[in-house]
Amino acid sequence: MDAAPAARALAVDAAPAARALPVDAAPARRHGLGVAPLVSVLLPYRQAEATIEEALESVLAERDVDLEVIAVDDGSTDAGPATVARLARRDRRVVPVATGGVGIARALARAAEAARGELFARMDGDDISVGGRLARQAEALRRDPRLAVVGARVEAFAAGPIGEGMLRYVDWLNSILTPEDHAREMFVESPLCHPSVMLRRSALEQVGGFLEAPWAEDYDLWLRLDAAGARMAKLPELGLRWRHREGRATFADPRYAIARFLEAKAHYLARKLGAARPVAVWGAGKTGRRLARALARNGVRPERFVDIDPRKIGRLAQGAPIVDPSRLSRGAQTVVVAVGARGARALIREHLAARGFVEGSDYVCAS
């Protein structure tokens, strides 16, 4: 589906507990501020006095793209808002906004409401944008009107050591570049680092704007865009230094817990699978069974499990038989790969490809 600004609507069902936070479609006319900038950087922050100046300066250093920065104070009680006000007096591209503390999704909606650009870039108050990122992302969107979102490679950094799991995630994230990569990996994990992206205002509006959801708001957005057929890509260059610190929502907010990510996957994957063909879950271990239960809660009950462990084959899981991979036939079912062992996904992809299964139509990886 074409995700160009003038493309047909990208309508999709939202999560049952999610609520649309509308985006104003004509902010330039509303504010009466004349010619709008091309890019509006949406930067919500809270308690960021130690980092907000560096974050803003890294964006304002870009001079090859016409931009504004909508800096939204989401309930800070420190000196961060005073720093933003000082920078705004010096640089008219900084637009201070305050919410009183409404949470990331509503703060983003407020930023979008105040923004005038046709392209929205994201940034957080504790990260560092690498020089030229915004200009390169805007050029990528200009060159390919089918693209809805362009991210960038990221580098994780922190005052102390970064966990092995996060480093593996960043390596995986940075390996996903093309629209095909993003579509293929969408249900494995969130394939874009939110503060690294630029997206078309029109694409955001066509999938309902920013939503409050029971899981991570950024992953929910990528899943909605994917369900609508929007294309996403990533710059091959480093575009963001992604700071990790104690208290960051990634680690502290319950909506970012593994269980919530599983619920998000199941909610959108169930709609993708539909009822056209039976579903087989490859993985009769903990990972596969958890996903199967989540899919069942969303109306899709797998008819069988697939596993290579001879101790499991021939038994039942959640009332469905566990079979070996030879029992799979292309076109007879859709296979959902949900195996937690490191390296297993690549081996399963290799096996299915050798048998003529096509990823995206015959099977999808979800772990």
C-alpha positions in Angstrom: 0.0 0.0 0.0 1.3 3.4 -1.0 2.2 5.5 2.1 2.8 8.8 0.1 1.2 12.0 1.5 -1.6 11.8 -1.0 -2.1 8.1 -0.8 -5.4 6.4 0.1 -6.2 6.1 3.8 -4.1 3.9 6.1 -7.1 2.9 8.2 -6.6 0.1 10.8 -8.3 -1.0 14.0 -6.6 0.3 17.1 -6.0 -1.6 20.3 -9.1 -2.1 22.4 -7.8 -0.2 25.3 -6.2 2.5 23.1 -7.6 6.0 22.6 -6.9 8.3 19.7 -5.1 11.6 20.5 -6.0 13.7 17.4 -3.5 15.7 15.5 -4.4 19.1 13.9 -4.1 18.9 10.1 -3.6 22.6 9.5 -1.4 24.0 12.3 0.3 26.6 10.0 -3.1 28.2 9.2 -4.2 28.0 12.8 -1.1 29.8 14.2 -1.0 32.3 11.3 2.8 32.0 11.3 3.4 32.2 7.6 5.5 29.6 5.8 5.9 26.5 7.9 9.2 24.7 8.3 9.7 21.4 6.5 10.5 19.4 9.7 9.0 19.7 13.2 11.0 17.9 15.8 8.7 16.5 18.6 10.7 16.5 21.8 8.8 15.7 25.0 10.9 15.7 28.2 10.6 15.4 32.0 13.2 15.9 34.7 15.9 16.3 32.0 17.8 19.3 33.4 21.2 17.5 33.1 20.8 16.6 29.4 18.1 18.8 27.7 20.6 21.5 26.6 22.9 19.0 24.9 19.9 17.2 23.3 18.5 20.5 21.9 21.9 21.8 20.8 22.5 18.6 18.8 19.3 19.2 16.8 19.7 22.9 16.4 23.2 22.4 15.0 21.5 21.2 11.8 21.4 24.0 9.3 20.7 22.1 6.1 17.1 21.5 6.8 14.3 24.0 7.7 13.1 22.9 11.2 11.5 23.8 14.4 11.7 22.0 17.7 8.5 21.6 19.8 10.0 21.0 23.2 7.2 19.7 25.5 7.7 19.9 29.2 5.7 17.0 30.5 5.5 17.8 34.2 9.1 18.6 35.1 9.9 20.0 38.6 13.6 20.6 37.9 15.4 23.3 35.9 14.9 21.7 32.5 12.0 24.1 31.4 14.2 27.1 32.4 17.0 25.8 30.2 14.5 25.3 27.3 13.1 28.9 27.8 16.7 30.3 27.7 17.5 28.4 24.4 14.1 29.6 22.9 15.1 33.2 23.5 18.3 32.6 21.7 16.9 30.5 18.8 13.4 31.1 17.5 13.3 27.6 16.2 12.7 26.3 19.7 9.0 26.3 20.7 8.4 25.7 24.4 5.1 23.9 25.3 4.0 22.6 28.7 1.4 19.9 29.5 1.5 19.6 33.3 2.4 16.0 33.1 0.1 13.8 30.9 2.4 11.0 29.8 4.4 10.3 26.6 1.6 9.7 24.2 -0.4 12.8 25.1 2.7 14.9 25.3 3.5 13.7 21.7 0.0 14.5 20.6 0.4 18.0 22.1 3.7 18.5 20.3 2.0 17.4 17.0 -0.8 19.8 17.6 1.7 22.7 18.0 3.9 21.6 15.0 3.7 23.2 11.6 5.9 20.9 9.5 4.8 18.2 7.1 7.5 15.9 8.4 7.7 15.0 12.1 11.1 14.0 13.6 11.4 12.5 17.0 13.9 13.3 19.7 14.1 12.7 23.5 15.5 15.1 26.1 18.4 12.8 27.0 19.7 11.6 23.6 22.1 13.2 21.1 21.2 13.6 17.4 24.2 13.0 15.2 24.9 15.8 12.7 23.0 15.7 9.5 20.5 13.1 10.5 17.4 15.2 9.9 18.6 16.4 6.5 19.4 12.9 5.4 16.0 11.5 6.6 14.1 14.3 4.9 16.0 13.6 1.6 15.2 9.9 1.9 11.5 10.7 2.2 11.7 13.2 -0.7 13.4 10.6 -2.9 10.9 7.8 -2.2 7.3 9.0 -1.7 6.3 5.5 -0.8 8.2 5.7 2.5 6.2 6.7 5.6 9.0 6.4 8.2 12.8 6.7 8.1 14.8 5.8 11.1 18.5 5.7 11.7 21.1 3.5 13.2 21.7 4.2 16.9 24.5 3.9 19.4 23.6 3.0 23.0 25.6 4.8 25.7 25.3 5.2 29.5 27.2 6.4 32.6 27.8 2.8 33.5 27.8 -0.6 31.7 25.0 -1.5 29.3 23.4 -4.9 29.7 24.1 -7.7 27.2 20.4 -7.9 26.2 20.3 -4.2 25.3 23.5 -4.5 23.2 22.1 -7.5 21.3 18.9 -5.5 20.7 20.8 -2.5 19.3 22.9 -4.8 17.1 19.7 -6.4 15.8 18.0 -3.0 15.4 20.9 -1.6 13.4 20.8 -4.6 11.0 17.3 -3.8 9.8 17.5 -1.2 7.0 15.2 -1.8 4.1 11.4 -1.7 4.0 11.5 -5.5 3.5 13.7 -5.9 6.5 11.3 -3.9 8.7 8.2 -5.7 7.4 9.9 -9.1 8.0 11.0 -8.3 11.6 8.0 -6.3 12.7 6.6 -9.0 15.1 10.0 -10.1 16.4 10.6 -6.9 18.4 10.2 -3.1 17.9 12.3 -2.5 14.8 12.8 1.3 15.2 14.3 3.4 17.9 11.5 6.0 18.4 13.7 9.1 19.0 15.7 8.3 15.9 12.8 8.4 13.4 11.3 10.9 11.0 7.8 10.2 9.6 5.2 11.9 7.4 2.5 13.9 9.2 0.0 12.5 6.8 0.9 8.9 7.5 0.6 9.5 11.3 -2.8 11.1 10.8 -4.0 8.3 8.6 -3.5 5.7 11.3 -5.1 7.8 14.0 -2.3 9.9 15.4 -0.6 9.1 18.6 -2.4 6.6 20.9 -2.4 5.7 24.5 -2.2 2.0 24.6 -1.6 -0.7 27.3 1.8 -1.3 25.8 4.7 0.8 24.4 3.3 3.7 22.4 6.1 3.5 19.8 5.7 -0.2 19.0 1.9 0.3 18.8 2.5 3.0 16.1 4.9 0.8 14.1 2.4 -2.1 14.2 -0.5 0.2 13.1 1.6 1.5 10.2 2.6 -2.0 9.2 -1.0 -3.2 9.3 -1.9 -0.4 7.0 0.9 -1.3 4.5 3.1 1.7 5.2 6.8 1.3 4.3 9.6 1.9 6.8 13.3 2.1 6.3 16.4 3.2 8.1 19.5 5.3 7.2 22.6 3.1 7.0 24.5 5.8 9.0 24.6 6.4 12.7 21.9 9.0 13.5 21.4 9.0 17.2 23.3 8.4 20.4 20.7 6.7 22.6 21.3 7.3 26.3 20.3 4.7 28.8 19.9 5.7 32.4 18.1 4.6 35.6 14.5 5.5 35.6 14.1 5.6 31.8 10.6 4.5 30.7 12.1 1.6 28.7 13.0 0.1 32.1 10.5 1.6 34.5 7.1 1.8 32.8 5.1 -1.4 33.1 3.8 -0.8 29.5 7.3 -1.7 28.3 7.4 -5.0 30.1 7.9 -8.2 28.0 4.4 -9.3 28.7 3.0 -6.1 27.3 5.1 -6.5 24.1 3.6 -10.0 23.7 0.1 -8.6 24.0 0.8 -6.0 21.4 2.2 -8.6 19.0 -0.8 -10.9 19.5 -3.3 -8.1 19.1 -2.0 -7.1 15.7 -0.7 -10.5 14.5 -4.2 -12.0 15.1 -5.6 -9.4 12.7 -2.9 -10.1 10.2 -3.5 -13.9 10.4 -7.3 -13.7 10.1 -9.3 -16.8 9.5 -8.3 -17.7 6.0 -6.0 -20.5 7.0 -5.3 -22.6 10.1 -2.4 -21.4 12.2 0.6 -23.5 13.4 2.9 -22.2 16.1 6.5 -23.4 15.6 7.7 -23.7 19.2 6.1 -25.8 21.9 8.3 -24.3 24.6 7.6 -21.4 26.9 7.9 -18.7 24.2 5.5 -20.5 21.7 3.0 -21.4 24.3 2.8 -17.9 25.7 2.3 -16.4 22.2 -0.4 -19.1 21.5 -2.3 -18.2 24.6 -2.1 -14.5 23.7 -3.3 -15.2 20.1 -6.2 -17.3 21.5 -7.3 -14.3 23.6 -7.4 -12.3 20.3 -9.6 -14.9 18.6 -6.9 -17.0 16.8 -6.4 -20.5 18.3 -3.5 -22.5 16.8 -4.5 -25.9 15.4 -1.1 -27.4 16.1 2.4 -26.8 17.5 5.6 -27.7 15.7 8.8 -28.7 17.4 12.0 -30.7 16.8 12.3 -32.1 20.4 11.3 -35.8 20.2 10.2 -35.6 23.8 7.5 -33.1 22.9 6.4 -34.5 19.5 3.2 -36.6 19.8 2.0 -34.8 22.9 -0.6 -32.0 23.3 -0.1 -28.4 24.1 -3.2 -26.3 25.0 -5.3 -29.1 23.5 -3.4 -29.0 20.1 -1.0 -31.7 18.8 2.7 -31.2 18.7 4.1 -32.4 15.4 7.5 -32.4 13.7 8.3 -29.9 10.9 7.7 -32.6 8.1 4.0 -32.3 8.9 3.9 -28.8 7.5 2.6 -28.2 4.0 2.9 -24.9 2.2 -0.5 -23.4 1.7 -2.2 -25.6 4.3 -1.5 -23.3 7.2 0.3 -20.1 8.2 3.3 -20.8 10.5 4.1 -18.5 13.3 7.7 -18.9 14.5 8.0 -18.4 18.2 11.2 -20.0 19.5 13.2 -18.2 22.2 16.6 -20.0 21.7 19.3 -17.8 20.3 20.0 -18.6 16.6 16.8 -20.7 16.2 15.0 -18.1 14.1 17.7 -18.2 11.4 17.7 -21.9 11.3 13.9 -22.2 11.0 13.9 -19.5 8.3 16.5 -21.5 6.4 14.5 -24.7 6.8 11.2 -23.2 5.6 12.9 -21.4 2.7 14.4 -24.6 1.5 10.9 -26.1 1.4 9.5 -23.2 -0.6 7.7 -21.4 2.2 7.6 -17.6 1.6 8.0 -15.3 4.6 5.2 -12.9 5.0 2.6 -15.1 3.3 3.4 -18.7 4.4 5.0 -17.8 7.7 5.8 -15.0 10.1 8.5 -14.7 12.8 7.2 -13.5 16.1 10.2 -14.0 18.4 
